[in-house]
């Protein structure tokens, strides 16, 4: 999924939290990663002084770490949540390297 660093995209991410059991808060703090995740109490705290890009990246990172019950979400948010949390799938067959890379160099025989 393509990440857009816009206020609208941030609002969509916040909507997912609004429909979940997690509480999303913006607070000041000295977080090493820009956020603090309290899994026991289901609270996600984002550094309120982070720029828009940092907030979006933090929310996406949190959504990938936690498991939310998407049964409570609207269809629009459920689809968006699944797009964010689904890892990108690698191609099923790796690309074939060019001929030069396929041939193995001959091993040198040790001098007797």
Rosetta blueprint (number, residue, H / E / L):
1 X L
2 X L
3 X L
4 X L
5 X L
6 X L
7 X H
8 X H
9 X H
10 X H
11 X H
12 X H
13 X H
14 X H
15 X H
16 X H
17 X H
18 X H
19 X L
20 X L
21 X L
22 X L
23 X E
24 X E
25 X E
26 X E
27 X E
28 X L
29 X L
30 X L
31 X L
32 X L
33 X L
34 X L
35 X E
36 X E
37 X E
38 X E
39 X L
40 X L
41 X L
42 X L
43 X E
44 X E
45 X E
46 X E
47 X E
48 X L
49 X L
50 X L
51 X L
52 X H
53 X H
54 X H
55 X H
56 X H
57 X H
58 X H
59 X H
60 X H
61 X H
62 X H
63 X H
64 X H
65 X H
66 X L
67 X L
68 X L
69 X L
70 X H
71 X H
72 X H
73 X L
74 X L
75 X H
76 X H
77 X H
78 X H
79 X H
80 X H
81 X H
82 X H
83 X H
84 X H
85 X H
86 X L
87 X L
88 X L
89 X L
90 X L
91 X L
92 X L
93 X L
94 X L
95 X L
96 X L
97 X L
98 X L
99 X H
100 X H
101 X H
102 X H
103 X L
104 X L
105 X L
106 X L
107 X L
108 X L
109 X L
110 X L
111 X L
112 X L
